[in-house]
Amino acid sequence: MCQMFAGQDPARYEYVTRRLRLNGQSTSIRLERAFWGIVDQMADKDGSSTPAFLSKLHAEVLEQHGEATNFTSLLRCACTIHLGELDQIPQPGTRIAAE
């Protein structure tokens, strides 16, 4: 099973930095190439460009939480939700039963 993970093309997990504006502020976001592909899909599904989608998401995080302490981690987690894996990810404080 690990071969499926270990054998993937290294380009998938190569870091890619994109420079953009989040709500008028210049910034850069560094994510693995595979995550950028998912973020681009989410933006497309939203009917917006990736920078516009990220600005909208960032604004919503600020509105709900007052700050975005680790926006890149939030993006990675958003990608797993987008892929439908939320139900398979153990929530904080939940124990996984030993097999």
Backbone as JSON Lines, residues from 0, in Angstrom:
{"i":0,"aa":"M","n":[0.81,-1.19,0.0],"ca":[0.0,0.0,0.0],"c":[0.86,1.26,0.0]}
{"i":1,"aa":"C","n":[1.95,1.26,0.73],"ca":[2.77,2.47,0.8],"c":[3.36,2.84,-0.55]}
{"i":2,"aa":"Q","n":[3.52,1.85,-1.45],"ca":[4.06,2.13,-2.77],"c":[3.18,3.12,-3.52]}
{"i":3,"aa":"M","n":[1.87,3.04,-3.3],"ca":[0.94,3.96,-3.94],"c":[1.28,5.4,-3.53]}
{"i":4,"aa":"F","n":[1.67,5.59,-2.3],"ca":[2.01,6.93,-1.81],"c":[3.46,7.28,-2.12]}
{"i":5,"aa":"A","n":[4.35,6.36,-1.83],"ca":[5.78,6.61,-2.03],"c":[6.15,6.72,-3.5]}
{"i":6,"aa":"G","n":[5.4,6.05,-4.36],"ca":[5.73,6.03,-5.77],"c":[5.19,7.19,-6.58]}
{"i":7,"aa":"Q","n":[4.53,8.13,-5.93],"ca":[3.96,9.25,-6.69],"c":[5.04,10.16,-7.26]}
{"i":8,"aa":"D","n":[4.7,10.86,-8.29],"ca":[5.61,11.79,-8.95],"c":[5.98,12.91,-7.97]}
{"i":9,"aa":"P","n":[7.27,13.13,-7.73],"ca":[7.7,14.19,-6.8],"c":[7.18,15.58,-7.18]}
{"i":10,"aa":"A","n":[6.84,15.79,-8.43],"ca":[6.29,17.1,-8.84],"c":[4.97,17.38,-8.13]}
{"i":11,"aa":"R","n":[4.23,16.34,-7.73],"ca":[2.95,16.54,-7.03],"c":[3.13,17.24,-5.69]}
{"i":12,"aa":"Y","n":[4.22,16.92,-4.99],"ca":[4.4,17.5,-3.66],"c":[5.48,18.58,-3.62]}
{"i":13,"aa":"E","n":[5.89,19.01,-4.79],"ca":[6.83,20.14,-4.88],"c":[6.11,21.43,-4.48]}
{"i":14,"aa":"Y","n":[6.78,22.25,-3.69],"ca":[6.2,23.54,-3.29],"c":[6.13,24.49,-4.47]}
{"i":15,"aa":"V","n":[5.02,25.19,-4.57],"ca":[4.83,26.23,-5.57],"c":[4.35,27.47,-4.83]}
{"i":16,"aa":"T","n":[5.02,28.59,-5.07],"ca":[4.64,29.85,-4.44],"c":[3.92,30.72,-5.45]}
{"i":17,"aa":"R","n":[2.75,31.18,-5.07],"ca":[2.0,32.11,-5.92],"c":[1.89,33.44,-5.2]}
{"i":18,"aa":"R","n":[2.16,34.5,-5.94],"ca":[2.02,35.85,-5.4],"c":[0.66,36.38,-5.84]}
{"i":19,"aa":"L","n":[-0.09,36.93,-4.88],"ca":[-1.42,37.44,-5.18],"c":[-1.83,38.48,-4.16]}
{"i":20,"aa":"R","n":[-3.0,39.02,-4.35],"ca":[-3.56,40.0,-3.42],"c":[-4.72,39.35,-2.69]}
{"i":21,"aa":"L","n":[-4.68,39.44,-1.36],"ca":[-5.78,39.01,-0.53],"c":[-6.43,40.25,0.05]}
{"i":22,"aa":"N","n":[-7.6,40.55,-0.45],"ca":[-8.33,41.73,0.02],"c":[-7.46,42.98,-0.02]}
{"i":23,"aa":"G","n":[-6.77,43.16,-1.14],"ca":[-5.98,44.36,-1.37],"c":[-4.55,44.31,-0.89]}
{"i":24,"aa":"Q","n":[-4.19,43.3,-0.1],"ca":[-2.82,43.2,0.41],"c":[-2.01,42.21,-0.4]}
{"i":25,"aa":"S","n":[-0.82,42.61,-0.83],"ca":[0.07,41.71,-1.55],"c":[0.62,40.67,-0.59]}
{"i":26,"aa":"T","n":[0.6,39.43,-1.04],"ca":[1.13,38.34,-0.22],"c":[1.56,37.21,-1.13]}
{"i":27,"aa":"S","n":[2.14,36.19,-0.56],"ca":[2.45,34.99,-1.33],"c":[2.01,33.8,-0.5]}
{"i":28,"aa":"I","n":[1.58,32.77,-1.2],"ca":[1.12,31.54,-0.56],"c":[1.93,30.4,-1.16]}
{"i":29,"aa":"R","n":[2.46,29.56,-0.28],"ca":[3.28,28.43,-0.71],"c":[2.55,27.14,-0.36]}
{"i":30,"aa":"L","n":[2.17,26.4,-1.39],"ca":[1.49,25.13,-1.22],"c":[2.11,24.09,-2.16]}
{"i":31,"aa":"E","n":[1.88,22.85,-1.86],"ca":[2.3,21.79,-2.75],"c":[1.47,21.88,-4.04]}
{"i":32,"aa":"R","n":[2.08,21.5,-5.15],"ca":[1.43,21.59,-6.46],"c":[0.06,20.89,-6.47]}
{"i":33,"aa":"A","n":[-0.04,19.73,-5.83],"ca":[-1.32,19.0,-5.81],"c":[-2.41,19.83,-5.14]}
{"i":34,"aa":"F","n":[-2.07,20.54,-4.06],"ca":[-3.06,21.37,-3.38],"c":[-3.48,22.56,-4.25]}
{"i":35,"aa":"W","n":[-2.52,23.14,-4.98],"ca":[-2.89,24.24,-5.88],"c":[-3.91,23.78,-6.91]}
{"i":36,"aa":"G","n":[-3.75,22.56,-7.4],"ca":[-4.71,22.02,-8.36],"c":[-6.1,21.94,-7.77]}
{"i":37,"aa":"I","n":[-6.2,21.53,-6.52],"ca":[-7.49,21.43,-5.84],"c":[-8.06,22.82,-5.58]}
{"i":38,"aa":"V","n":[-7.22,23.76,-5.13],"ca":[-7.68,25.12,-4.9],"c":[-8.22,25.73,-6.2]}
{"i":39,"aa":"D","n":[-7.52,25.49,-7.3],"ca":[-7.99,25.97,-8.6],"c":[-9.35,25.38,-8.94]}
{"i":40,"aa":"Q","n":[-9.56,24.1,-8.64],"ca":[-10.87,23.45,-8.88],"c":[-11.96,24.09,-8.03]}
{"i":41,"aa":"M","n":[-11.64,24.37,-6.76],"ca":[-12.63,24.99,-5.87],"c":[-13.02,26.37,-6.39]}
{"i":42,"aa":"A","n":[-12.02,27.13,-6.84],"ca":[-12.3,28.47,-7.38],"c":[-13.17,28.37,-8.63]}
{"i":43,"aa":"D","n":[-12.85,27.42,-9.49],"ca":[-13.63,27.22,-10.71],"c":[-15.07,26.86,-10.36]}
{"i":44,"aa":"K","n":[-15.24,25.98,-9.4],"ca":[-16.59,25.58,-8.96],"c":[-17.35,26.77,-8.39]}
{"i":45,"aa":"D","n":[-16.62,27.69,-7.76],"ca":[-17.21,28.9,-7.2],"c":[-17.51,29.95,-8.29]}
{"i":46,"aa":"G","n":[-16.97,29.71,-9.48],"ca":[-17.19,30.64,-10.58],"c":[-16.31,31.88,-10.51]}
{"i":47,"aa":"S","n":[-15.16,31.74,-9.86],"ca":[-14.27,32.88,-9.72],"c":[-12.82,32.47,-10.02]}
{"i":48,"aa":"S","n":[-11.97,33.47,-10.15],"ca":[-10.55,33.19,-10.31],"c":[-10.0,32.71,-8.97]}
{"i":49,"aa":"T","n":[-8.84,32.08,-9.01],"ca":[-8.24,31.6,-7.77],"c":[-7.95,32.75,-6.8]}
{"i":50,"aa":"P","n":[-7.35,33.86,-7.25],"ca":[-7.13,34.97,-6.31],"c":[-8.43,35.53,-5.72]}
{"i":51,"aa":"A","n":[-9.47,35.64,-6.53],"ca":[-10.75,36.15,-6.02],"c":[-11.35,35.17,-5.01]}
{"i":52,"aa":"F","n":[-11.26,33.87,-5.3],"ca":[-11.76,32.85,-4.38],"c":[-11.01,32.9,-3.05]}
{"i":53,"aa":"L","n":[-9.67,33.01,-3.13],"ca":[-8.87,33.06,-1.9],"c":[-9.16,34.32,-1.09]}
{"i":54,"aa":"S","n":[-9.38,35.44,-1.76],"ca":[-9.73,36.67,-1.06],"c":[-11.07,36.53,-0.34]}
{"i":55,"aa":"K","n":[-12.03,35.9,-1.02],"ca":[-13.35,35.69,-0.43],"c":[-13.24,34.79,0.8]}
{"i":56,"aa":"L","n":[-12.49,33.69,0.67],"ca":[-12.29,32.76,1.78],"c":[-11.59,33.46,2.94]}
{"i":57,"aa":"H","n":[-10.54,34.21,2.63],"ca":[-9.78,34.91,3.66],"c":[-10.68,35.9,4.4]}
{"i":58,"aa":"A","n":[-11.5,36.64,3.67],"ca":[-12.42,37.6,4.29],"c":[-13.42,36.9,5.21]}
{"i":59,"aa":"E","n":[-13.91,35.75,4.78],"ca":[-14.86,35.0,5.6],"c":[-14.2,34.48,6.88]}
{"i":60,"aa":"V","n":[-12.94,34.04,6.77],"ca":[-12.21,33.58,7.96],"c":[-12.04,34.74,8.94]}
{"i":61,"aa":"L","n":[-11.64,35.9,8.42],"ca":[-11.48,37.08,9.28],"c":[-12.79,37.44,9.96]}
{"i":62,"aa":"E","n":[-13.87,37.35,9.22],"ca":[-15.19,37.69,9.78],"c":[-15.59,36.72,10.89]}
{"i":63,"aa":"Q","n":[-15.31,35.44,10.69],"ca":[-15.73,34.43,11.66],"c":[-14.78,34.26,12.84]}
{"i":64,"aa":"H","n":[-13.47,34.47,12.59],"ca":[-12.49,34.17,13.64],"c":[-11.61,35.36,14.03]}
{"i":65,"aa":"G","n":[-11.73,36.46,13.32],"ca":[-10.95,37.65,13.66],"c":[-9.55,37.66,13.1]}
{"i":66,"aa":"E","n":[-9.03,36.5,12.75],"ca":[-7.7,36.4,12.14],"c":[-7.57,35.04,11.45]}
{"i":67,"aa":"A","n":[-6.61,34.96,10.57],"ca":[-6.31,33.69,9.9],"c":[-4.91,33.29,10.33]}
{"i":68,"aa":"T","n":[-4.83,32.55,11.44],"ca":[-3.52,32.27,12.04],"c":[-2.6,31.46,11.13]}
{"i":69,"aa":"N","n":[-3.14,30.52,10.37],"ca":[-2.31,29.73,9.46],"c":[-3.14,29.45,8.21]}
{"i":70,"aa":"F","n":[-3.19,30.41,7.33],"ca":[-4.06,30.34,6.16],"c":[-3.69,29.18,5.23]}
{"i":71,"aa":"T","n":[-2.4,28.88,5.1],"ca":[-2.02,27.77,4.22],"c":[-2.51,26.43,4.78]}
{"i":72,"aa":"S","n":[-2.45,26.26,6.08],"ca":[-2.99,25.03,6.68],"c":[-4.5,24.97,6.51]}
{"i":73,"aa":"L","n":[-5.16,26.11,6.67],"ca":[-6.59,26.17,6.44],"c":[-6.91,25.74,5.0]}
{"i":74,"aa":"L","n":[-6.1,26.18,4.03],"ca":[-6.32,25.8,2.64],"c":[-6.17,24.3,2.44]}
{"i":75,"aa":"R","n":[-5.16,23.71,3.05],"ca":[-4.98,22.26,2.92],"c":[-6.18,21.51,3.48]}
{"i":76,"aa":"C","n":[-6.65,21.95,4.65],"ca":[-7.83,21.31,5.25],"c":[-9.07,21.54,4.39]}
{"i":77,"aa":"A","n":[-9.21,22.72,3.82],"ca":[-10.34,23.0,2.92],"c":[-10.29,22.06,1.73]}
{"i":78,"aa":"C","n":[-9.09,21.76,1.25],"ca":[-8.95,20.83,0.12],"c":[-9.47,19.45,0.5]}
{"i":79,"aa":"T","n":[-9.18,18.97,1.7],"ca":[-9.66,17.65,2.11],"c":[-11.18,17.66,2.23]}
{"i":80,"aa":"I","n":[-11.74,18.75,2.71],"ca":[-13.2,18.86,2.78],"c":[-13.77,18.82,1.37]}
{"i":81,"aa":"H","n":[-13.17,19.58,0.47],"ca":[-13.62,19.63,-0.92],"c":[-13.6,18.24,-1.55]}
{"i":82,"aa":"L","n":[-12.61,17.45,-1.22],"ca":[-12.49,16.11,-1.79],"c":[-13.41,15.1,-1.12]}
{"i":83,"aa":"G","n":[-14.16,15.55,-0.1],"ca":[-15.11,14.66,0.55],"c":[-14.51,13.76,1.59]}
{"i":84,"aa":"E","n":[-13.36,14.14,2.13],"ca":[-12.69,13.28,3.09],"c":[-12.96,13.68,4.54]}
{"i":85,"aa":"L","n":[-13.76,14.7,4.76],"ca":[-13.98,15.19,6.12],"c":[-14.48,14.08,7.04]}
{"i":86,"aa":"D","n":[-15.38,13.26,6.58],"ca":[-15.94,12.21,7.43],"c":[-14.92,11.12,7.78]}
{"i":87,"aa":"Q","n":[-13.84,11.05,7.0],"ca":[-12.83,10.02,7.23],"c":[-11.68,10.51,8.09]}
{"i":88,"aa":"I","n":[-11.63,11.81,8.39],"ca":[-10.54,12.38,9.16],"c":[-10.96,12.43,10.63]}
{"i":89,"aa":"P","n":[-10.18,11.82,11.52],"ca":[-10.53,11.89,12.94],"c":[-10.57,13.34,13.42]}
{"i":90,"aa":"Q","n":[-11.59,13.69,14.15],"ca":[-11.73,15.02,14.7],"c":[-10.89,15.12,15.98]}
{"i":91,"aa":"P","n":[-10.44,16.33,16.31],"ca":[-9.64,16.5,17.54],"c":[-10.38,15.94,18.75]}
{"i":92,"aa":"G","n":[-9.65,15.21,19.57],"ca":[-10.23,14.63,20.77],"c":[-10.86,13.27,20.55]}
{"i":93,"aa":"T","n":[-10.88,12.78,19.32],"ca":[-11.46,11.47,19.02],"c":[-10.35,10.43,18.98]}
{"i":94,"aa":"R","n":[-10.62,9.31,19.54],"ca":[-9.64,8.22,19.55],"c":[-9.94,7.26,18.42]}
{"i":95,"aa":"I","n":[-8.89,6.76,17.82],"ca":[-9.03,5.75,16.77],"c":[-8.86,4.39,17.42]}
{"i":96,"aa":"A","n":[-9.84,3.51,17.21],"ca":[-9.78,2.18,17.8],"c":[-8.68,1.36,17.14]}
{"i":97,"aa":"A","n":[-7.95,0.6,17.96],"ca":[-6.9,-0.28,17.43],"c":[-7.55,-1.48,16.76]}
{"i":98,"aa":"E","n":[-6.94,-1.91,15.67],"ca":[-7.51,-3.06,14.96],"c":[-6.95,-4.34,15.49]}
